[in-house]
Amino acid sequence: QVQVAESGGGLVQPGGSLRLTCVVSGGNFSAGAMDWYRQAPGKEREWVASVTSGGCPLYTESAKGRFTISRDNAKNTVTLQMGWLRPEDTAVYYCRPTRTTAWGGGTQVTVSS
C-alpha cells in the first residue's frame, strides 16, 4: 500500500520562498509520475505541477517560472521549490502518485505579510 507524507509548509511573506517535500513509501516510486496539487479554502483542489518518471516537469500556468518540481528516486521523494510566492498561493498542498488516490495529509502554505 502506497503512503504519502508532505512537509515543509509554513508562513511566508509575499515574495518569499518555501520548499515542500513529499516522501512516498510502498509501491514502485521510480516507475510513475508524481503530482503536486493544492486546495485553497472554499475552492476545488487544483493541479500545480507534475514530474514524469524520467524527471520531466510540467506546470500549471501560474506556477511556471516560480515553482520547480523535482524528484529523487533513490530517496522516494518529490520536492516543490516555490519562489516569488503570492497571497493567492495560500493553500494546503498535497502530492500523490499520478492517477492514484494515495493522497497525504497535506502541508499548509500561508503567504501573508
N, C-alpha and C positions, 0 to 999 in steps of 0.2 A: 504494500500500500504506500502510495506516494504521500509524503508530508512536506509542507512548505512553511517556512518561517521568515517573515520580513522584519527588518530592523533598520535603524538609522534615522528615523524621523525626528522632528523637533520643531522648535520655534525659531524662525529666522527672519531677519528684516528683508524688505524688498531689495532686490539686487544681490542678495546673498546666495550661498551655495549649501547643498546638502548631498550626502552620498548615501543612497539606500542600498541595502544588501538583502538578498534572498538566498536562503540555504534550502536545498532540496535533499530529502532523504527517501530512499526507496526508488524503485523504477530504474530506468536506464537514462540517466540525465543527459549524457552526451549525444544521445540519438535524436533528440527532439528539440524543436524551437521552444523558447520561453517568452512570456509576455509580462509587461507591467501594465496595470490598469489603475485607475483612481476613481474615487467616488466622493463628490462634494456633498455637503448637507442638502437634502431635498432634491438631489439630482440623480440621474441614472449613472451606473458605473460606466466609465468610458475607457477605451483603449488609449494607451500613451505610447508604448514602444514595444518592439519585439526584436529578438535576436535569433537567427537561424542556428541550426546545429553546427554549421560551419563558421558562425561568428558574424554573419552579415546583419547589420542593423536596419530596422525600419522604424519610422517615427510618424506620429501624428503631426499635422502642420504646426501646431502651437509648440511642439517640443523641438522641432528642427532648429539647429544652431544653438540651443540652450542645454539640451539634455544629451547624455551619451550612455548608451546601454552596452554592456559587455558581459562576457561570461568566462568562467574558469572551470573547465571540465574536470580538472584534477581535484578541485575543491567542491564541486557540485554547487557553485554559487553563480548568481547573476547580480550585477550591480547596475544601479541607475545613478549616474553622476548628474546632478541638477545644478545649473547655474543661472544667473540672472533671474532669480525667482521673483514671481509676481504674486500679489494677493490672490488672484484667480487660480493660482496653483494649489491653494489650500484645499486639502482633501485627505482622505485615508487612501494610502497607496497599497496595492496588492500585486502579488505576482502569481503566476501559475504556469505549468507546462501547457503549451498551446493546445487548444481543443480538448481540454480536460476541465473537470470541476474541482480540481485539487487546489482550492484557494487556501491561503494562510489567513491569519487573523488581521493582517494589515498593519501599517505603521502610519501614524498621524503626522502630516506635514502642515504646519501653520506658518503662513507668510504674513507678517504684520509688523508695523512699526510701533 
